[in-house]
Amino acid sequence: MADVQTTNQSILVVGGGMSGITAALEASEAGYDVVLVEKNPYLGGRVAQIYHYFPKLCPPNCGLEINFKRMRVNPRLRFFTMSEVSGIKGSAGDYDVTIKTMPRYVNENCTCCGKCAEVVETEIDNPFNYGMDKIKAAYLPHPFAFPMRYVLDPSIVGTEEGKKALEACEYGAIDLEMTETSFDLKVGAIVWAAGWQPYDASKVEYYGFGEYPNVITNVMMERLADPNGPTGGKIVRPSDGKEAKKVAFIQCAGSRDENHLPYCSGICCLASMKQATYLREQYPDGEATIFFIDIRALDRLEDFYIKVQEDEKIQFVKSKIAFISEDEESGDLLLEGENTRTGKQIRETFDMVVLATGMVPNGIALEEPPDVSFDDYGFLTLDPEKPGIFGAGCVRRPTDVASSVQDATASALKAIQTIARR
Ligand SMILES: Cc1cc2nc3c(=O)[nH]c(=O)nc-3n(C[C@H](O)[C@H](O)[C@H](O)COP(=O)(O)OP(=O)(O)OC[C@H]3O[C@@H](n4cnc5c(N)ncnc54)[C@H](O)[C@@H]3O)c2cc1C
């Protein structure tokens, strides 16, 4: 069980993505004791799964590593992975919180030698790559994972495979006796930075996601382009491994649609433009077509839009794609719809389609949820009548990393103000 001493002058941060990490670092570097809980076995959130950042097109691991370095030297900040809040009681300035931690079955002796994975044969869907490939049931979540420590999937605990992993470990790092534990914290304020999840593209039935293997989503495309992804960075079709050289990006796949997500997620246009550059970088003869309703690229991001438009092999078509069908033999995809600028019908075949699906906020799923306010779409709002728990980043609105970081810094200040008043 974790030994954590906190008081009502301490701050809890829920979610270890870019927003949660930022809020935790800012508050702890200002002199406050902070506990950060993250449900994944690693920190970094969705950003860790992105290949390159728009607009600079640099890898996000650099920025994450700078933050992890700040965390390593900060004694005021404690973090717990595979952990979630299971209960919150009290009010601003005086919360009693219970944290539940799932067993990792691997302790801090792990050197990441990988011997456990060598002897284990069972494979599971790789959650980091959105299930596009398999990993051994003893695994490192991803090559830059922080903390850098293996995880054993519960499916092999209590089996011969679990025993084999235990015997293969020379460092005594595998502990098959680990169980779910919980511990209590007293805190004065909470920053809720649980982020977002991709909208379920299979709900947009007319695009065939889940039915046609070569229809993928934007988050999958990030993994496909990544050298550490399921194909070693090759942008190829899931159906047959063929080079995907002619790719359609469909914007607002379920977004700005009363039947799905009525709001705009703000970043999808930029994400598709960025992904079109992945394609063009890989295939000099590759062609990307971005089917859009309107392009949303504001301020400095407009410069990126202008730059991407300079590439004549990246087409922007103002349109509404109504339907996708698959040629069963070739796996090619036929897009049908209307060019809303010319009024002409669109009927064009592509190797692969990337659906730009929007961001859905991760709410507060507790049996007895605390008293906080949400907007009509489930995003946390800042309600002066309900101080003490502050949303940060994409739980407050769908947005990019730079804005998430600013928002998280503001939420750290709000949390500090709450406890400083006591
Ligand atoms: C396809 C795509 C590409 C993108 N590319 C870019 C880009 O190039 N540049 C850019 O600036 N932005 C980009 N974004 C946006 C970027 O992903 C977000 O701005 C960023 O993820 C926001 O960080 P966050 O910490 O708010 O949320 P998240 O990254 O979602 O992190 C939230 C964390 O909270 C954890 N969590 C969730 N629930 C709980 C719970 N109950 N208890 C404990 N932990 C919990 C999650 O596991 C996660 O680690 C892209 C988005 C998409 C969809």
The ligand as a MOL file (V3000), in Angstrom:
LIG
                    3D

  0  0  0     0  0            999 V3000
M  V30 BEGIN CTAB
M  V30 COUNTS 53 58 0 0 0
M  V30 BEGIN ATOM
M  V30 1 C -5.3560 12.6880 -34.3220 0
M  V30 2 C -4.9130 13.7420 -33.3670 0
M  V30 3 C -3.6850 14.3480 -33.5470 0
M  V30 4 C -3.2850 15.3660 -32.6920 0
M  V30 5 N -2.1160 15.9920 -32.9600 0
M  V30 6 C -1.7730 17.0800 -32.2310 0
M  V30 7 C -0.6110 17.8380 -32.5850 0
M  V30 8 O 0.1060 17.4920 -33.5240 0
M  V30 9 N -0.3260 18.9550 -31.8560 0
M  V30 10 C -1.1130 19.3730 -30.8110 0
M  V30 11 O -0.8350 20.4020 -30.2040 0
M  V30 12 N -2.2230 18.6460 -30.4450 0
M  V30 13 C -2.5590 17.5200 -31.1190 0
M  V30 14 N -3.6730 16.8030 -30.7670 0
M  V30 15 C -4.3960 17.1940 -29.5420 0
M  V30 16 C -3.7390 16.5680 -28.2800 0
M  V30 17 O -3.8550 15.1630 -28.3590 0
M  V30 18 C -4.4250 17.1030 -27.0030 0
M  V30 19 O -4.2760 18.5060 -26.9660 0
M  V30 20 C -3.7890 16.5270 -25.7370 0
M  V30 21 O -3.8980 15.1260 -25.7250 0
M  V30 22 C -4.4670 17.0900 -24.4830 0
M  V30 23 O -3.8500 16.5530 -23.3400 0
M  V30 24 P -4.6930 16.2240 -22.0280 0
M  V30 25 O -3.6880 15.9550 -20.9610 0
M  V30 26 O -5.7100 17.2590 -21.7760 0
M  V30 27 O -5.4950 14.8730 -22.3610 0
M  V30 28 P -4.9430 13.3770 -22.6260 0
M  V30 29 O -3.8000 13.3800 -23.5530 0
M  V30 30 O -6.1700 12.5970 -22.9990 0
M  V30 31 O -4.4440 12.8760 -21.2000 0
M  V30 32 C -5.3650 12.5460 -20.1930 0
M  V30 33 C -4.7580 11.4950 -19.2830 0
M  V30 34 O -5.6590 11.1850 -18.2200 0
M  V30 35 C -5.7150 9.7770 -18.0310 0
M  V30 36 N -7.0200 9.4550 -17.4310 0
M  V30 37 C -8.2310 9.4320 -18.0170 0
M  V30 38 N -9.1850 9.1550 -17.1150 0
M  V30 39 C -8.5510 8.9750 -15.9300 0
M  V30 40 C -9.0020 8.6690 -14.6260 0
M  V30 41 N -10.2910 8.4900 -14.3530 0
M  V30 42 N -8.1010 8.5490 -13.6300 0
M  V30 43 C -6.7600 8.6990 -13.8970 0
M  V30 44 N -6.2810 9.0080 -15.1220 0
M  V30 45 C -7.1650 9.1610 -16.1240 0
M  V30 46 C -5.5510 9.2170 -19.4250 0
M  V30 47 O -5.1090 7.8590 -19.3730 0
M  V30 48 C -4.4930 10.1750 -20.0010 0
M  V30 49 O -3.1860 9.7340 -19.6990 0
M  V30 50 C -4.1040 15.7750 -31.5970 0
M  V30 51 C -5.3340 15.1330 -31.4030 0
M  V30 52 C -5.7610 14.1460 -32.2880 0
M  V30 53 C -7.1260 13.5620 -32.1410 0
M  V30 END ATOM
M  V30 BEGIN BOND
M  V30 1 1 1 2
M  V30 2 1 2 3
M  V30 3 2 2 52
M  V30 4 2 3 4
M  V30 5 1 4 5
M  V30 6 1 4 50
M  V30 7 2 5 6
M  V30 8 1 6 7
M  V30 9 1 6 13
M  V30 10 2 7 8
M  V30 11 1 7 9
M  V30 12 1 9 10
M  V30 13 2 10 11
M  V30 14 1 10 12
M  V30 15 2 12 13
M  V30 16 1 13 14
M  V30 17 1 14 15
M  V30 18 1 14 50
M  V30 19 1 15 16
M  V30 20 1 16 17
M  V30 21 1 16 18
M  V30 22 1 18 19
M  V30 23 1 18 20
M  V30 24 1 20 21
M  V30 25 1 20 22
M  V30 26 1 22 23
M  V30 27 1 23 24
M  V30 28 2 24 25
M  V30 29 1 24 26
M  V30 30 1 24 27
M  V30 31 1 27 28
M  V30 32 2 28 29
M  V30 33 1 28 30
M  V30 34 1 28 31
M  V30 35 1 31 32
M  V30 36 1 32 33
M  V30 37 1 33 34
M  V30 38 1 33 48
M  V30 39 1 34 35
M  V30 40 1 35 36
M  V30 41 1 35 46
M  V30 42 1 36 37
M  V30 43 1 36 45
M  V30 44 2 37 38
M  V30 45 1 38 39
M  V30 46 1 39 40
M  V30 47 2 39 45
M  V30 48 1 40 41
M  V30 49 2 40 42
M  V30 50 1 42 43
M  V30 51 2 43 44
M  V30 52 1 44 45
M  V30 53 1 46 47
M  V30 54 1 46 48
M  V30 55 1 48 49
M  V30 56 2 50 51
M  V30 57 1 51 52
M  V30 58 1 52 53
M  V30 END BOND
M  V30 END CTAB
M  END
